């Protein structure tokens, strides 16, 4: 069923593109969404912002990992000369710290992924708005993105979208 719809869509698009009269009326463009996102100044700003936002928590996790490693090394090095009660207490401390570290690490990763997704979705909405505005400004009827096998440079709008995003970024920083 889906294959029939796709085949029908391809036939319709090809007939529109290949018909002489329709080809003169329909303007098509292509964008590389991944390139736009990765090269936009907004993306770099989001990455830096998230890095700063989560920097302290990451440093805390690293410090806890080092402390845990130190305790494990102490147990391995001094365990034979420690009393049974001290060994038992140290082993319990290590287990407790390991559990807490895993929980904190999982929470950190989850929070970071959540924030990254929020910011990435904001950026995708912004890119979409710029693409729509570019299509209106240049009277483009159809803009394709993912799954394009080939597109000539004449209809590739990626650099134009990037230029507009950079301009927006500069204007917002002022």
Protein Blocks (a to p, Z undefined) as FASTA:
>chain_A
ZZmmmmmmmmmmmmmmmpmklmmmpccddddfklmmmmpmklmmmmmmmmmmmmmmmmmm
mmmmmmmmmmmmmmmmmmmmpcfklmmmmmmmmmmmmmmmmmmmmmmmmmmmmmmmmmmm
mmmmmmmmmmmmmmmmnopabdcfehiabdcfklmcklmmmmmmmmmmmmmmZZ
